[in-house]
Amino acid sequence: MQIEALHQLEGLFSAVQLQQVFPDGKTFPDCLPKYPLDEIEQKYLSESKAPSFSLKAFVSQNFLPPPEYTTGYLTDVTEPVEKHIEHLWDVLARYPAAETSSLIPLPYPYIVPGGRFREIYYWDSYFTMLGLQISGRVNMMENMVRNFAFLIDKIGHIPNGNRIYYAGRSQPPFYALMVQLLREEQGDAALINALPSLEKEYAFWMRGKDKLVEGNNNVNRVVLLPDGAILNRYWDEYNTPRPEAYREDVELAHKSTREPHIVYRNLRAGAESGWDFSSRWFGDGSTFETIQITDIIPVDLNCLLFYLEQTLAEANKLAGKLTESAVYTSLAIKRRLAIERYCWNEALGFYTDYDFVANTCKDDITMAGVFPLFFAIAGNDNAEKVGSILHAKLLKSGGCVTTTKVSGQQWDSPNGWAPLQYMAVKGLEKYNMFQLAAEIAKRWIHLNIKVFKATGKLMEKYNVVDTNLLAGGGEYPSQDGFGWTNGVLLKFIKMFKAKG
């Protein structure tokens, strides 16, 4: 937990981040202090007054860089991509180890995404587990579910990743889907065993519900709507710059006309959404400094919580707790009706986010609109309309683009992301739109393999508009590895029997 103290060393921490001692702002929070932090603080306060003081040299003398994992693995682009991914599981595996850095040690092995992402990430892990299941690595699947249960017990929720500086927020709540995936391999016991963790996660997302009243209609992650419905938003416990993106956050706050603490809260909430960042969250639809996610009820988040309520109903029933099961069933029904009422945009014929401050549907067409299909919330007519818009507005030569806007942000056009392709494909299949589902998957498979053959890498994201260009945008260079791309690609290849 030393990194908490490091953040309190505001002079040193802000100096290192603002002066870009490291090109990537995530590096310094991940460094390992060589000495107790109070000693480092005293040395900094004393030595930094000297005219000859070198901040870079000081950091080098007092901190070790994050551990680098080298395996000696060399990619062979002549082998099938499936075989490459089988090798990558071992490259991306991490094992329990004690560290004096910001890392929260986990008790069981896990898979990291790759590149700069040296820790486990919450929603990434579900899509990674899809591939682990195809590979028959059930033990690793179970270990990852156990690690998330450990984090729920230790922190009270599943953080963005297992770093102390991520503890103020979570990510899209896919834990119930992970448990159900493990259940496919281990039977009902997997679901019953996870019941306490599932209930704690639900309590985290609903914290403050009892304080909602007219005139105080939003607390933490819960929002009371005029008709009495309760839906959720993204949030963060803190309203300070993100340690891993400190300089970027400070600079953006300087550009904004709002108070810095408001900008910081919204940036952190955007990080909790997993879509960090997208024009989807911008108040004016195009300018980053207008980010206003805490006013928004995201359609995808509420679909995930609907599924969590359904899963809790089923788990309680299996455990013989019929009264509790009925309560969660009722909550799921109410949420489903509220999603249809507030997130169906009749004018667009598509599911969108809802701005509860402006009391209106947003007009952004994004891949979040496929979540009501994946979770079978949509009626048949609405689902068909979503399919039509998906085909007309979002399907490109390499798969589905994340939004229709080009903003320079990584969760916008021209980028496509593995998890969203998967949610779309499976959602379309549930409404018998098999041809469109297959077309999306096959275009994505072709692009993944094309880039693999050209670069020897599987990427975090892809340019689906111009498949001859690599994806870009965002706060850091495009990463390779890559956990969720590996998982979804393996799953698609098995589903559609496409070969690399």
TIMARBA-71992 format. One line per field, with one value per residue (C-alpha): residue number from 1; residue in three letters; x, y, z. Coordinates in Angstrom, 2 decimals, always signed. Example, Ala and Ser with C-alpha at 12.3 -4.5 7.8 and 13.67 -1.06 7.14 Angstrom:
<sites>
i (1_2);
aa (ALA_SER);
x (+12.30_+13.67);
y (-4.50_-1.06);
z (+7.80_+7.14);
</sites>
This chain:
<sites>
i (1_2_3_4_5_6_7_8_9_10_11_12_13_14_15_16_17_18_19_20_21_22_23_24_25_26_27_28_29_30_31_32_33_34_35_36_37_38_39_40_41_42_43_44_45_46_47_48_49_50_51_52_53_54_55_56_57_58_59_60_61_62_63_64_65_66_67_68_69_70_71_72_73_74_75_76_77_78_79_80_81_82_83_84_85_86_87_88_89_90_91_92_93_94_95_96_97_98_99_100_101_102_103_104_105_106_107_108_109_110_111_112_113_114_115_116_117_118_119_120_121_122_123_124_125_126_127_128_129_130_131_132_133_134_135_136_137_138_139_140_141_142_143_144_145_146_147_148_149_150_151_152_153_154_155_156_157_158_159_160_161_162_163_164_165_166_167_168_169_170_171_172_173_174_175_176_177_178_179_180_181_182_183_184_185_186_187_188_189_190_191_192_193_194_195_196_197_198_199_200_201_202_203_204_205_206_207_208_209_210_211_212_213_214_215_216_217_218_219_220_221_222_223_224_225_226_227_228_229_230_231_232_233_234_235_236_237_238_239_240_241_242_243_244_245_246_247_248_249_250_251_252_253_254_255_256_257_258_259_260_261_262_263_264_265_266_267_268_269_270_271_272_273_274_275_276_277_278_279_280_281_282_283_284_285_286_287_288_289_290_291_292_293_294_295_296_297_298_299_300_301_302_303_304_305_306_307_308_309_310_311_312_313_314_315_316_317_318_319_320_321_322_323_324_325_326_327_328_329_330_331_332_333_334_335_336_337_338_339_340_341_342_343_344_345_346_347_348_349_350_351_352_353_354_355_356_357_358_359_360_361_362_363_364_365_366_367_368_369_370_371_372_373_374_375_376_377_378_379_380_381_382_383_384_385_386_387_388_389_390_391_392_393_394_395_396_397_398_399_400_401_402_403_404_405_406_407_408_409_410_411_412_413_414_415_416_417_418_419_420_421_422_423_424_425_426_427_428_429_430_431_432_433_434_435_436_437_438_439_440_441_442_443_444_445_446_447_448_449_450_451_452_453_454_455_456_457_458_459_460_461_462_463_464_465_466_467_468_469_470_471_472_473_474_475_476_477_478_479_480_481_482_483_484_485_486_487_488_489_490_491_492_493_494_495_496_497_498_499_500);
aa (MET_GLN_ILE_GLU_ALA_LEU_HIS_GLN_LEU_GLU_GLY_LEU_PHE_SER_ALA_VAL_GLN_LEU_GLN_GLN_VAL_PHE_PRO_ASP_GLY_LYS_THR_PHE_PRO_ASP_CYS_LEU_PRO_LYS_TYR_PRO_LEU_ASP_GLU_ILE_GLU_GLN_LYS_TYR_LEU_SER_GLU_SER_LYS_ALA_PRO_SER_PHE_SER_LEU_LYS_ALA_PHE_VAL_SER_GLN_ASN_PHE_LEU_PRO_PRO_PRO_GLU_TYR_THR_THR_GLY_TYR_LEU_THR_ASP_VAL_THR_GLU_PRO_VAL_GLU_LYS_HIS_ILE_GLU_HIS_LEU_TRP_ASP_VAL_LEU_ALA_ARG_TYR_PRO_ALA_ALA_GLU_THR_SER_SER_LEU_ILE_PRO_LEU_PRO_TYR_PRO_TYR_ILE_VAL_PRO_GLY_GLY_ARG_PHE_ARG_GLU_ILE_TYR_TYR_TRP_ASP_SER_TYR_PHE_THR_MET_LEU_GLY_LEU_GLN_ILE_SER_GLY_ARG_VAL_ASN_MET_MET_GLU_ASN_MET_VAL_ARG_ASN_PHE_ALA_PHE_LEU_ILE_ASP_LYS_ILE_GLY_HIS_ILE_PRO_ASN_GLY_ASN_ARG_ILE_TYR_TYR_ALA_GLY_ARG_SER_GLN_PRO_PRO_PHE_TYR_ALA_LEU_MET_VAL_GLN_LEU_LEU_ARG_GLU_GLU_GLN_GLY_ASP_ALA_ALA_LEU_ILE_ASN_ALA_LEU_PRO_SER_LEU_GLU_LYS_GLU_TYR_ALA_PHE_TRP_MET_ARG_GLY_LYS_ASP_LYS_LEU_VAL_GLU_GLY_ASN_ASN_ASN_VAL_ASN_ARG_VAL_VAL_LEU_LEU_PRO_ASP_GLY_ALA_ILE_LEU_ASN_ARG_TYR_TRP_ASP_GLU_TYR_ASN_THR_PRO_ARG_PRO_GLU_ALA_TYR_ARG_GLU_ASP_VAL_GLU_LEU_ALA_HIS_LYS_SER_THR_ARG_GLU_PRO_HIS_ILE_VAL_TYR_ARG_ASN_LEU_ARG_ALA_GLY_ALA_GLU_SER_GLY_TRP_ASP_PHE_SER_SER_ARG_TRP_PHE_GLY_ASP_GLY_SER_THR_PHE_GLU_THR_ILE_GLN_ILE_THR_ASP_ILE_ILE_PRO_VAL_ASP_LEU_ASN_CYS_LEU_LEU_PHE_TYR_LEU_GLU_GLN_THR_LEU_ALA_GLU_ALA_ASN_LYS_LEU_ALA_GLY_LYS_LEU_THR_GLU_SER_ALA_VAL_TYR_THR_SER_LEU_ALA_ILE_LYS_ARG_ARG_LEU_ALA_ILE_GLU_ARG_TYR_CYS_TRP_ASN_GLU_ALA_LEU_GLY_PHE_TYR_THR_ASP_TYR_ASP_PHE_VAL_ALA_ASN_THR_CYS_LYS_ASP_ASP_ILE_THR_MET_ALA_GLY_VAL_PHE_PRO_LEU_PHE_PHE_ALA_ILE_ALA_GLY_ASN_ASP_ASN_ALA_GLU_LYS_VAL_GLY_SER_ILE_LEU_HIS_ALA_LYS_LEU_LEU_LYS_SER_GLY_GLY_CYS_VAL_THR_THR_THR_LYS_VAL_SER_GLY_GLN_GLN_TRP_ASP_SER_PRO_ASN_GLY_TRP_ALA_PRO_LEU_GLN_TYR_MET_ALA_VAL_LYS_GLY_LEU_GLU_LYS_TYR_ASN_MET_PHE_GLN_LEU_ALA_ALA_GLU_ILE_ALA_LYS_ARG_TRP_ILE_HIS_LEU_ASN_ILE_LYS_VAL_PHE_LYS_ALA_THR_GLY_LYS_LEU_MET_GLU_LYS_TYR_ASN_VAL_VAL_ASP_THR_ASN_LEU_LEU_ALA_GLY_GLY_GLY_GLU_TYR_PRO_SER_GLN_ASP_GLY_PHE_GLY_TRP_THR_ASN_GLY_VAL_LEU_LEU_LYS_PHE_ILE_LYS_MET_PHE_LYS_ALA_LYS_GLY);
x (+0.00_+3.05_+1.85_-0.85_+1.92_+3.72_+0.66_+0.77_+4.28_+2.61_+5.70_+7.75_+4.89_+3.53_+7.05_+7.88_+4.60_+4.41_+8.05_+7.59_+10.56_+8.96_+7.31_+4.36_+2.60_+1.79_+5.44_+6.15_+3.12_+4.29_+7.88_+9.28_+10.75_+14.23_+13.82_+10.96_+8.88_+9.31_+13.08_+12.67_+10.44_+12.99_+15.79_+13.70_+12.80_+16.46_+18.19_+15.72_+16.75_+20.24_+20.83_+22.43_+19.48_+18.43_+14.93_+15.58_+18.75_+16.92_+14.18_+16.75_+18.58_+15.46_+13.14_+13.37_+11.43_+8.50_+9.60_+9.94_+8.83_+11.06_+10.37_+12.59_+9.46_+9.75_+6.69_+6.50_+4.04_+4.03_+2.21_-1.58_-2.74_-4.45_-1.07_+0.41_-2.30_-1.66_+1.95_+0.83_-1.18_+2.09_+3.76_+0.90_+0.57_+1.56_+1.99_+1.63_+4.55_+5.17_+5.93_+6.51_+4.96_+1.40_+0.54_-2.10_-0.71_-3.18_-3.26_-3.69_-2.18_-3.79_-3.49_-2.54_-3.55_+0.04_+2.23_+2.05_-0.75_+1.24_-1.67_-5.05_-7.91_-11.53_-13.66_-10.76_-10.64_-14.05_-13.07_-9.66_-11.47_-13.46_-10.18_-8.90_-12.05_-11.38_-7.81_-9.01_-7.30_-10.05_-7.64_-6.61_-10.26_-10.98_-7.93_-9.06_-12.56_-10.98_-8.73_-11.73_-13.52_-10.37_-10.45_-14.16_-13.41_-10.29_-11.47_-15.24_-15.44_-13.45_-11.17_-10.26_-7.08_-5.03_-3.23_-3.81_-4.36_-7.29_-9.10_-11.52_-13.31_-14.38_-15.00_-17.98_-19.30_-18.60_-17.96_-21.34_-20.54_-17.17_-18.85_-21.40_-18.58_-16.83_-20.16_-20.21_-17.09_-17.75_-21.53_-23.88_-21.39_-19.39_-22.42_-23.45_-19.88_-19.73_-22.99_-21.41_-19.05_-21.87_-23.95_-21.06_-20.46_-24.14_-24.08_-21.12_-22.94_-26.12_-24.45_-26.38_-29.71_-31.35_-30.37_-32.09_-35.00_-36.55_-34.14_-31.21_-31.60_-27.99_-25.62_-22.42_-23.39_-27.19_-29.71_-33.40_-35.52_-38.78_-41.00_-39.25_-37.00_-33.40_-30.61_-26.84_-24.01_-20.22_-18.40_-15.15_-14.56_-11.97_-11.95_-8.21_-6.03_-5.55_-2.01_-1.35_-2.44_-1.61_-0.15_-2.87_-5.61_-4.06_-3.61_-7.20_-8.54_-6.65_-8.47_-11.89_-14.16_-15.31_-13.76_-10.82_-12.32_-15.39_-13.22_-11.14_-14.21_-15.53_-12.20_-12.07_-15.67_-14.75_-11.94_-14.44_-16.55_-13.71_-14.31_-11.48_-12.10_-14.91_-16.98_-19.85_-19.00_-18.48_-21.01_-20.77_-20.23_-16.79_-14.53_-12.65_-12.67_-16.51_-16.48_-19.62_-20.09_-21.52_-24.73_-25.20_-27.01_-25.05_-27.10_-24.35_-23.72_-27.39_-27.65_-24.74_-26.42_-29.67_-27.69_-26.13_-29.63_-30.73_-27.66_-28.27_-31.86_-30.65_-27.84_-30.15_-32.68_-29.98_-28.95_-32.54_-33.06_-36.34_-37.37_-34.07_-34.35_-37.76_-36.42_-33.66_-36.06_-38.29_-35.32_-34.26_-37.76_-37.90_-34.48_-35.39_-38.49_-36.47_-33.79_-36.51_-38.14_-35.04_-32.46_-34.53_-34.14_-37.24_-36.04_-32.84_-34.29_-31.35_-30.39_-28.47_-27.36_-29.71_-28.78_-30.71_-29.85_-31.16_-33.89_-33.23_-31.76_-28.31_-28.06_-24.75_-24.88_-22.31_-21.58_-23.00_-26.37_-25.89_-25.86_-29.68_-29.46_-26.67_-28.70_-32.00_-33.60_-34.79_-38.08_-37.89_-38.88_-36.29_-33.63_-34.24_-33.92_-30.63_-29.39_-30.29_-28.46_-25.49_-25.22_-25.76_-23.75_-21.19_-20.14_-16.93_-14.46_-12.67_-15.63_-17.71_-16.45_-16.99_-18.89_-19.75_-17.53_-13.85_-12.52_-8.94_-10.06_-9.38_-13.00_-14.26_-14.00_-11.99_-11.20_-12.84_-12.38_-12.63_-15.12_-17.62_-17.41_-18.19_-21.14_-22.57_-22.14_-23.66_-26.42_-27.41_-27.44_-29.95_-32.39_-31.64_-29.65_-27.07_-25.88_-24.95_-23.34_-21.20_-20.20_-18.96_-17.02_-15.42_-14.32_-12.81_-11.04_-9.62_-8.30_-6.75_-4.94_-3.86_-2.21_-0.70_+0.90_+2.27_+3.51_+3.66_+1.31_-2.28_-3.30_-5.36_-7.56_-7.77_-8.53_-11.62_-12.23_-8.87_-7.50_-4.12_-3.55_-2.92_-5.32_-4.47_-5.79_-5.86_-3.38_-0.76_+0.56_-1.34_-0.49_+0.17_-0.35_-3.32_-5.59_-9.09_-8.15_-6.68_-9.78_-12.36_-10.37_-10.12_-13.83_-14.77_-12.52_-14.23_-17.70_-17.24_-14.60_-12.43_-8.78_-5.74);
y (+0.00_+2.28_+3.92_+5.74_+7.52_+8.22_+10.11_+12.17_+13.30_+15.82_+17.80_+14.83_+12.98_+15.96_+17.05_+13.62_+13.41_+16.98_+17.00_+13.64_+11.92_+8.84_+9.08_+6.99_+8.42_+4.93_+4.04_+6.09_+4.87_+1.33_+1.92_+0.17_+2.46_+1.45_+3.04_+3.92_+6.67_+9.07_+8.88_+9.56_+12.53_+14.05_+13.58_+15.21_+18.22_+18.70_+17.92_+19.56_+23.00_+22.62_+24.37_+21.22_+18.98_+16.48_+15.09_+12.25_+11.23_+11.46_+9.14_+6.68_+6.69_+6.10_+3.97_+0.80_+0.66_-1.77_-5.37_-6.35_-9.83_-11.40_-14.90_-15.18_-15.97_-15.26_-15.08_-17.38_-15.79_-18.94_-20.89_-20.73_-17.84_-20.32_-21.88_-18.42_-17.64_-20.92_-19.79_-16.32_-17.63_-18.62_-15.33_-13.32_-15.44_-13.93_-15.68_-14.67_-12.53_-9.97_-6.45_-3.16_-1.23_-0.17_-3.75_-5.47_-9.03_-11.72_-15.23_-17.12_-17.02_-14.74_-13.42_-9.79_-7.99_-7.26_-4.26_-1.48_-3.33_-5.38_-6.26_-7.94_-5.83_-6.38_-6.44_-7.54_-10.78_-12.07_-11.92_-13.41_-16.26_-17.01_-17.98_-19.82_-21.94_-22.79_-23.69_-25.97_-23.91_-24.30_-24.04_-20.55_-19.58_-20.70_-18.89_-15.63_-15.95_-16.66_-13.61_-11.38_-12.85_-12.05_-8.43_-8.10_-9.28_-7.14_-3.87_-4.22_-4.34_-5.40_-2.47_-1.35_-3.42_-4.78_-1.50_+0.66_+3.72_+1.96_+1.30_+4.22_+2.73_-0.52_-1.36_-2.74_-5.50_-8.72_-10.86_-12.61_-13.57_-14.98_-17.08_-18.37_-19.22_-21.21_-22.85_-24.26_-26.21_-27.01_-27.12_-25.33_-25.45_-22.67_-20.37_-21.29_-20.82_-17.36_-16.16_-14.18_-12.39_-11.64_-10.14_-7.97_-6.71_-5.84_-4.00_-1.95_-0.81_-0.03_+1.72_+4.84_+3.57_+4.13_+7.81_+8.55_+10.97_+13.66_+16.56_+14.22_+11.91_+10.75_+9.22_+7.38_+5.07_+5.11_+7.50_+7.96_+8.77_+10.75_+7.65_+6.00_+3.73_+3.35_+2.96_+3.27_+5.46_+5.33_+7.06_+7.16_+7.71_+10.40_+13.76_+14.21_+13.55_+9.89_+8.98_+6.97_+9.88_+12.80_+15.20_+14.55_+15.15_+18.37_+19.74_+18.90_+20.55_+23.73_+23.77_+23.34_+26.11_+23.91_+23.42_+20.97_+18.55_+18.15_+17.36_+14.88_+13.04_+12.71_+11.50_+8.85_+7.82_+7.56_+5.20_+3.09_+2.79_+1.04_+3.45_+5.79_+7.84_+8.45_+11.29_+9.32_+11.01_+14.58_+17.25_+18.89_+15.59_+16.48_+18.25_+16.26_+19.01_+18.88_+15.29_+14.84_+11.13_+11.45_+12.93_+9.86_+6.57_+4.20_+1.55_-1.09_-0.69_-1.15_-4.22_-5.75_-5.00_-6.51_-9.68_-9.52_-9.33_-12.30_-14.25_-13.45_-14.67_-17.93_-18.45_-17.85_-20.29_-22.95_-22.27_-22.77_-19.09_-18.62_-15.34_-13.70_-15.15_-13.55_-10.16_-10.20_-11.41_-8.43_-6.05_-7.45_-7.02_-3.41_-2.65_-4.21_-2.03_+1.05_+0.32_+0.10_+3.29_+5.45_+4.01_+3.19_+6.15_+5.98_+8.72_+6.79_+3.30_+2.38_+2.01_+5.00_+6.45_+8.67_+12.10_+12.24_+15.92_+17.05_+14.35_+13.19_+10.34_+10.97_+10.88_+8.99_+5.75_+3.50_-0.18_+0.08_-0.15_-3.88_-4.82_-5.09_-7.75_-9.69_-9.86_-10.52_-7.37_-6.01_-6.90_-8.42_-5.21_-3.12_-5.77_-5.77_-1.98_-2.22_-4.76_-2.46_+0.53_-1.66_-2.78_+0.69_+2.86_+0.79_-2.18_-1.45_-3.52_-4.87_-5.27_-2.78_+0.69_+1.80_+5.01_+7.03_+9.96_+10.65_+12.52_+11.35_+9.29_+5.57_+4.54_+6.28_+5.78_+4.38_+1.90_-1.42_-3.46_-7.21_-7.14_-5.07_-7.32_-10.28_-8.60_-7.66_-11.09_-13.01_-10.46_-10.68_-14.47_-14.37_-12.66_-14.96_-12.36_-14.99_-13.60_-10.20_-11.84_-14.06_-11.14_-9.11_-12.05_-13.05_-9.50_-9.23_-12.59_-11.62_-8.28_-9.84_-12.47_-9.96_-7.74_-10.79_-11.97_-8.47_-7.63_-10.85_-9.27_-9.33_-5.80_-4.14_-2.48_-2.24_+0.30_-1.31_+1.49_+1.38_-2.09_-1.09_+1.28_+0.51_+1.87_+5.02_+7.66_+7.75_+8.48_+5.88_+4.03_+1.00_-2.07_-5.61_-8.86_-8.86_-10.69_-9.91_-9.93_-13.41_-14.65_-13.29_-14.38_-17.96_-17.95_-16.60_-19.07_-21.95_-20.48_-19.92_-22.54_-19.95_-20.84_-18.60);
z (+0.00_-0.14_-3.33_-1.33_+0.56_-2.70_-3.92_-0.75_-1.71_-3.98_-4.79_-5.97_-7.65_-9.57_-10.59_-12.00_-13.89_-15.16_-16.28_-18.02_-16.42_-17.99_-21.43_-20.19_-17.13_-15.91_-15.34_-12.21_-10.21_-11.02_-9.87_-6.79_-4.09_-2.99_+0.44_+2.80_+1.28_+4.18_+3.65_-0.07_+0.73_+3.09_+0.57_-2.15_-0.01_+0.85_-2.43_-4.81_-3.54_-5.04_-8.39_-9.79_-8.81_-11.48_-11.02_-13.45_-11.58_-8.24_-9.44_-10.79_-7.45_-5.37_-7.48_-9.52_-12.81_-13.06_-13.64_-17.27_-18.25_-20.88_-22.09_-25.13_-27.13_-30.85_-33.07_-36.07_-38.50_-40.63_-37.91_-37.51_-35.36_-33.01_-32.21_-31.65_-29.10_-27.29_-26.86_-25.74_-22.80_-21.16_-22.12_-20.58_-17.42_-14.08_-10.76_-7.11_-5.97_-3.26_-4.50_-2.69_-5.57_-6.35_-7.32_-5.19_-4.95_-5.97_-4.50_-7.78_-11.29_-13.88_-17.43_-18.14_-21.36_-22.44_-23.27_-20.66_-18.91_-16.41_-14.11_-14.34_-15.75_-14.87_-17.99_-20.21_-18.26_-19.35_-23.02_-22.24_-20.47_-23.64_-25.24_-22.19_-22.36_-26.01_-25.04_-22.25_-19.56_-17.00_-14.06_-15.18_-15.62_-12.09_-10.74_-12.33_-10.86_-7.46_-7.78_-8.42_-5.40_-3.39_-4.60_-3.74_-0.21_+0.17_-1.39_-1.45_-5.23_-8.26_-9.12_-12.63_-12.18_-9.29_-8.58_-5.52_-7.71_-9.40_-6.12_-6.38_-9.36_-10.94_-14.61_-16.57_-14.25_-16.13_-13.05_-13.33_-16.91_-15.82_-13.15_-15.66_-18.07_-15.34_-14.54_-18.08_-17.14_-13.47_-13.09_-10.69_-7.83_-9.49_-9.36_-5.82_-4.53_-6.09_-4.54_-1.65_-4.07_-6.51_-3.72_-2.54_-6.06_-6.45_-3.11_-4.36_-7.49_-5.55_-2.60_-1.65_-3.02_+0.37_+0.26_-3.05_-2.72_-4.88_-4.81_-4.20_-7.16_-7.62_-5.08_-5.99_-8.89_-8.48_-10.01_-9.15_-12.20_-12.18_-12.38_-9.43_-11.49_-10.31_-12.86_-12.65_-13.86_-13.76_-10.88_-8.91_-5.23_-5.93_-7.74_-8.24_-11.30_-12.10_-10.94_-14.12_-16.35_-14.05_-16.59_-19.15_-16.57_-15.25_-18.76_-19.71_-16.56_-17.49_-20.84_-19.27_-18.03_-15.13_-11.72_-11.92_-9.39_-11.63_-14.65_-12.66_-11.35_-14.89_-16.25_-13.55_-14.24_-17.91_-16.95_-14.99_-18.14_-19.97_-22.87_-21.97_-23.92_-26.39_-27.80_-26.30_-22.99_-24.24_-23.33_-26.74_-28.56_-29.86_-27.35_-24.70_-22.07_-22.00_-20.67_-18.57_-17.98_-14.46_-15.96_-18.16_-17.62_-19.90_-21.67_-21.54_-17.80_-16.99_-19.21_-17.30_-13.98_-15.30_-15.96_-12.49_-10.99_-13.09_-12.03_-8.36_-8.73_-10.24_-7.72_-4.77_-6.20_-6.56_-2.96_-1.80_-0.96_-2.76_-1.12_-2.06_-5.56_-6.01_-4.89_-7.51_-10.20_-9.45_-9.58_-12.96_-14.39_-13.19_-14.67_-18.00_-18.26_-17.29_-19.91_-22.57_-21.30_-21.00_-23.39_-26.45_-28.82_-30.98_-33.34_-34.13_-33.87_-31.64_-27.98_-26.64_-23.31_-21.31_-19.93_-16.66_-16.06_-19.45_-19.32_-22.84_-24.84_-26.24_-30.03_-30.29_-32.25_-30.56_-30.11_-26.59_-28.31_-28.98_-25.28_-25.02_-27.74_-26.04_-22.83_-24.67_-23.27_-26.62_-28.22_-31.70_-33.48_-31.67_-32.19_-35.94_-36.01_-34.12_-36.64_-39.53_-37.98_-37.11_-40.72_-42.19_-39.79_-37.89_-40.06_-41.94_-43.94_-40.82_-38.47_-36.49_-35.70_-32.09_-32.85_-35.94_-34.92_-35.56_-32.53_-32.06_-29.06_-29.15_-28.43_-31.56_-35.30_-37.03_-34.24_-33.52_-30.34_-29.77_-26.86_-28.80_-31.86_-29.62_-27.90_-31.31_-32.86_-29.96_-29.59_-33.24_-33.08_-30.23_-32.60_-35.55_-37.49_-38.29_-41.62_-40.19_-37.16_-39.36_-41.57_-38.61_-37.18_-40.48_-41.27_-37.79_-38.10_-41.49_-40.18_-37.06_-39.09_-41.75_-39.12_-37.41_-40.65_-41.31_-37.81_-35.80_-33.25_-32.07_-31.15_-28.45_-31.10_-34.89_-37.58_-39.10_-41.63_-43.43_-42.78_-44.17_-41.24_-37.59_-34.97_-33.07_-30.69_-26.94_-24.16_-25.09_-28.18_-29.47_-27.41_-28.53_-26.69_-26.30_-23.87_-25.08_-28.76_-28.30_-26.50_-28.94_-31.99_-30.72_-29.93_-33.37_-35.16_-33.35_-33.91_-37.62_-38.39_-40.12_-40.44_-40.44);
</sites>
